[in-house]
Each structure stands twice: as C-alpha cells, then as structure tokens.
C-alpha cells in the first residue's frame, strides 16, 4: 500500500467521531502522524487504539476549541515538538439552534460563531508559523451548502459557514506565494451526529458515510495537491471555483 502522507504531521479537530475520526484514521493509514484534538479524552483514547492497530501513531489533545489560551499553547507546542505542521483539518463545528433569527439567544449565537469561525481563526493564527515551515502545508476547512442557501431558521449556522469561506479564501490569498494551500470542503449530506440532529426524520442509510469522504481528504492533504482557495464539493466529487464579482 502506498502512503501519500508518509512522514507528514496532521492535526485534526473534532477527531473523536464522524468526519474527524474517519479522517484521522485515513491520515494515519496514509502514513501521517496524527495530532487528534477533541473534548473527550475517552473517545480520543479509543481512536488511538484504532490508529495503533493499523500501524499508525497519534498524539492526543483533549481540548475545547473555546479555550483560546489552549489553542495558542497548542501552536507553540506543535512548533517546538515537530518544527512544522503539514496538515490542518479544521473539522470540528456545532449546529446551534434551528429557529427564527429573532428567537436565537445571544448565548447560542455566540457559541456557533465562536466554535465555527473564531476557533478556526485562532487555529490559523496559532499554527501559521508551523504550516509555513512545512514544504507543503495543507489546510482543510469544512464548509456547507448552508453558507449559500441561507435557508430559513438556519441563521447562525449559515452565517458561520459563510464566514468560514471568507476566512479560508483570505488565508489562501495571504499564502499564495508560499507552499501552503487551503481548500474548503463541502461534505454535503453525510451520516454524522450533526446531520441526524439537523434532519431527524431522514434515513441515515441513504447517506454517504464519513469513511467514503476520507480518501478525498487524504488527496486534498497530499503534498502534490496544487489548488488553493477553492471548494471541494463531495456530493459532486469535484472542485468548484467561487464565482466572485468583477
């Protein structure tokens, strides 16, 4: 088996379940050392067992993305230990409440924006030196069709994903002359806990699994991936170029 990520260091947020877990396992199988970040230590330990079982290696980071100081320390720790970061998969996110905008509480609004947007900015800020130290730094940010559909009652989530896309394209522009590449990933309807919360009446067996998405994430994280600032749309299986005004 070829290992396109052999010798690479990959940090995955939300690594304990769903897309993050599937990606962590796929990155490890592809040869990367995985820095697995999630809030639950027990779930991370189970992931570590699975990674070791397939011959991979991991470093576990039990950390809440709302912990700004913790993310800053993480950036320093990555640089000190490995001297670089080859891959950042910023996967963790929250759905928030599905309700009319005038019913959304300040607390719910702040949580969605903090976890889905601000935490990713903090990660990019903290890890930027390590990503630039890599010969082929790769950043993957998770977006959603909600960023463009702006469906009624999905306000906080839609706004957060639109902001993530702006954040990602801005970082891609700022790293355009470096070896760093950033891709936004739209997983579409995938069999995850968040999807079940959003669509409780949906049959999960009709959806693609995180494990089916994972090989595409490996490809996007590989050193030979050349595009940046675009969206990989999993439902269509292709890269989309944002249509920007003149």
matplotlib code that plots the C-alpha trace (Angstrom):
import matplotlib.pyplot as plt

x = [0.0, 1.3, 1.4, 1.0, 1.3, 4.3, 6.4, 3.7, 2.2, -1.6, -3.7, -7.4, -10.0, -13.2, -11.3, -13.3, -16.2, -17.8, -15.8, -12.9, -12.5, -12.7, -10.1, -7.7, -7.8, -7.3, -4.4, -2.7, -3.2, -1.7, 1.4, 0.9, 1.4, -2.0, -2.5, -6.0, -7.9, -11.4, -13.0, -13.5, -10.4, -12.0, -13.1, -9.6, -8.1, -10.4, -9.3, -5.6, -6.2, -7.6, -4.7, -2.1, -4.0, -3.5, 0.2, -0.1, 0.8, -1.0, -0.7, -3.9, -5.0, -8.1, -9.0, -12.2, -12.0, -13.5, -10.2, -8.4, -5.3, -5.2, -5.1, -2.3, -0.3, -1.0, 0.6, 3.7, 3.8, 3.5, 6.3, 8.5, 8.0, 7.8, 9.1, 6.3, 2.7, 1.9, -1.8, -4.6, -8.1, -10.3, -13.3, -15.0, -18.2, -21.6, -25.1, -26.6, -30.3, -32.6, -35.0, -36.0, -33.3, -35.4, -35.6, -31.9, -30.4, -27.2, -25.6, -26.4, -25.3, -22.0, -21.3, -21.9, -19.7, -17.0, -16.6, -17.3, -15.4, -13.4, -11.8, -10.7, -9.2, -7.3, -6.1, -4.8, -3.2, -1.5, -0.4, 0.6, 4.3, 4.3, 2.3, 4.6, 7.6, 6.3, 7.4, 3.7, 1.4, -2.2, -5.3, -8.8, -11.7, -15.2, -18.0, -21.6, -24.2, -25.9, -23.4, -25.1, -28.7, -29.5, -32.5, -35.0, -34.2, -30.6, -29.3, -26.4, -25.0, -25.4, -23.7, -20.9, -20.2, -20.2, -17.7, -15.6, -15.5, -14.4, -11.8, -10.4, -10.2, -8.5, -5.9, -5.4, -4.7, -2.3, -0.3, -0.5, 3.3, 4.1, 3.9, 0.7, -2.6, -6.0, -9.2, -12.7, -14.6, -18.3, -19.2, -22.9, -25.3, -23.1, -24.1, -23.0, -24.5, -24.8, -26.8, -29.1, -29.7, -30.5, -32.6, -34.2, -36.7, -34.0, -33.0, -29.2, -28.8, -29.5, -26.4, -22.8, -20.5, -17.5, -15.4, -16.4, -15.3, -12.0, -10.0, -10.8, -9.4, -6.2, -5.9, -6.5, -3.9, -1.2, 1.9, 1.1, -2.3, -1.9, -5.1, -6.0, -8.8, -11.5, -14.2, -14.1, -17.7, -18.1, -21.6, -20.4, -16.9, -15.2, -13.5, -15.7, -14.2, -16.0, -17.9, -16.7, -18.0, -15.8]
y = [0.0, 3.4, 6.1, 9.5, 11.2, 9.3, 11.5, 14.2, 15.6, 16.2, 17.9, 17.0, 18.8, 17.1, 13.8, 11.7, 11.0, 11.4, 13.0, 13.9, 10.3, 8.9, 11.4, 10.8, 7.1, 7.7, 10.1, 7.6, 4.8, 7.0, 7.4, 10.7, 11.2, 12.4, 15.1, 14.3, 17.0, 16.7, 17.5, 13.9, 12.0, 8.6, 8.9, 10.0, 7.0, 4.7, 6.4, 6.0, 2.3, 2.0, 4.1, 1.9, -1.2, -0.2, 0.6, 4.4, 6.8, 9.7, 12.4, 13.0, 16.6, 16.8, 20.4, 22.5, 24.8, 27.6, 27.6, 30.4, 30.1, 26.4, 26.9, 29.4, 26.9, 24.2, 26.3, 26.7, 23.0, 21.9, 24.1, 23.1, 19.3, 18.9, 22.2, 22.1, 21.2, 19.7, 19.3, 21.1, 19.6, 22.1, 19.8, 20.5, 22.5, 22.9, 23.2, 25.6, 26.1, 26.0, 28.8, 32.2, 34.8, 36.8, 33.7, 32.9, 33.7, 35.7, 32.6, 30.3, 32.9, 33.4, 29.7, 28.9, 31.8, 31.1, 27.4, 27.5, 30.7, 32.3, 29.0, 28.4, 31.9, 31.2, 27.8, 29.5, 32.3, 29.8, 27.3, 29.6, 29.5, 25.7, 25.5, 27.9, 25.8, 22.8, 22.1, 21.6, 22.9, 21.9, 23.4, 22.0, 24.0, 22.5, 24.5, 23.7, 24.4, 26.3, 29.1, 29.8, 28.5, 30.7, 28.6, 29.9, 29.1, 28.1, 31.6, 31.1, 28.1, 29.6, 32.8, 30.9, 28.8, 31.9, 33.4, 30.3, 30.5, 34.2, 33.2, 30.4, 32.4, 35.3, 32.9, 31.3, 34.8, 35.6, 32.4, 32.4, 32.9, 30.1, 26.3, 26.5, 25.5, 25.9, 24.1, 24.4, 21.1, 20.8, 17.3, 17.6, 15.1, 12.7, 10.2, 12.1, 13.0, 16.7, 15.6, 13.5, 16.5, 18.7, 16.2, 13.9, 12.3, 11.4, 7.8, 7.7, 4.6, 6.8, 9.0, 8.6, 7.8, 9.8, 6.9, 7.5, 11.1, 10.4, 9.3, 12.6, 14.4, 12.4, 13.6, 17.2, 17.0, 15.4, 17.4, 17.1, 18.9, 22.2, 24.2, 26.7, 28.9, 26.7, 24.4, 20.6, 19.6, 16.0, 15.4, 16.4, 14.9, 18.0, 21.3, 24.4, 27.8, 30.6, 33.0, 36.4, 39.7, 41.7]
z = [0.0, -0.9, 1.8, 0.2, 3.7, 4.9, 7.2, 7.4, 10.6, 10.6, 13.1, 13.1, 15.2, 16.2, 15.8, 18.2, 15.9, 12.5, 9.7, 12.0, 13.2, 9.7, 8.5, 11.4, 10.7, 6.9, 7.5, 9.8, 7.3, 4.7, 6.8, 8.7, 12.5, 13.7, 16.3, 17.3, 19.1, 20.7, 24.0, 25.2, 26.4, 26.4, 22.8, 21.8, 23.6, 21.6, 18.4, 19.4, 19.9, 16.3, 14.9, 16.6, 15.3, 11.7, 12.3, 12.8, 15.5, 17.2, 19.8, 21.8, 22.6, 24.9, 24.3, 24.0, 20.9, 23.0, 25.0, 23.3, 25.6, 24.9, 21.2, 21.5, 23.6, 21.0, 18.3, 20.3, 21.3, 17.7, 16.5, 19.4, 19.0, 15.2, 13.8, 11.3, 10.6, 7.2, 7.5, 9.4, 9.1, 11.0, 11.1, 14.5, 14.5, 16.0, 14.5, 17.0, 17.4, 14.3, 14.9, 13.6, 13.9, 16.4, 18.6, 18.6, 22.0, 22.5, 24.0, 21.1, 18.5, 20.3, 20.7, 17.0, 15.8, 18.4, 17.6, 13.9, 13.0, 15.8, 16.8, 13.2, 13.0, 16.3, 14.9, 11.7, 13.8, 16.2, 13.6, 10.8, 11.6, 11.6, 8.4, 6.6, 7.9, 6.0, 2.4, 1.5, 4.2, 3.6, 5.4, 5.0, 6.4, 6.5, 4.9, 3.9, 1.3, 4.1, 3.5, 0.2, 0.6, 3.6, 4.5, 7.0, 10.6, 9.9, 10.5, 13.0, 11.2, 7.7, 8.8, 10.4, 7.3, 5.0, 7.4, 7.3, 3.5, 3.7, 6.3, 4.1, 0.9, 2.8, 4.2, 0.7, -0.7, 2.1, 1.5, -2.3, -2.7, -0.2, -0.4, 1.8, 0.1, 1.6, 0.4, 1.7, 1.8, 1.5, 2.7, 1.8, 3.4, 5.3, 8.0, 11.2, 14.5, 13.4, 10.3, 12.4, 14.7, 11.8, 9.9, 12.5, 10.0, 7.5, 6.9, 7.7, 5.5, 2.4, 3.2, 2.3, 5.3, 6.6, 5.6, 1.9, 2.2, 4.0, 0.9, -0.7, 2.3, 2.0, -1.6, -0.7, 2.1, -0.1, -1.0, -4.7, -4.3, -6.2, -6.0, -3.2, -2.2, -3.8, -2.6, -3.0, -3.3, -2.1, -3.5, -7.0, -6.5, -7.9, -7.2, -7.5, -8.2, -6.3, -8.6, -7.4, -8.7, -11.1]

ax = plt.figure().add_subplot(projection="3d")
ax.plot(x, y, z, "-o")
ax.set_aspect("equal")
plt.show()
